[in-house]
């Protein structure tokens, strides 16, 4: 299927594709084989989104540790 060859470029596009897959599966539009393919793609998208969220969370931690602590220390001086 074309969906397998597609590369997900952003968190937002992955979420949109995941929402569509869920809607299709819940709507009963897919055969059993297509449902399994959609489930596999959904698992890939979920993993991708979790990775993006983990990356964003780590960046926030770095910013909080580096910038906010320095800012607080500057206010105390």
C-alpha positions, 0 to 999 in steps of 0.5 A: 500500500502507498501508506507504508511508503509514506514518510511522516514529516511532522507530529501533526501529520502523524496525528492526522493520519492516525485519527483517520485510521482510527475513524476508518477502523471504527467506521467498519470501512475496512476488510480484515486484511486492511484493518490489520494493515491499518493497525500496523501503520497506527502502531508505527505512527503511535511510536513516532508520536511518542518519540516526538513527545519524548524529544520535546519533553527532553528539550523542555527539561534542558531549557528549564535546567539551563535557562530558568535556573540561570534566570532565577539565580540572576534575580537573587543576586 
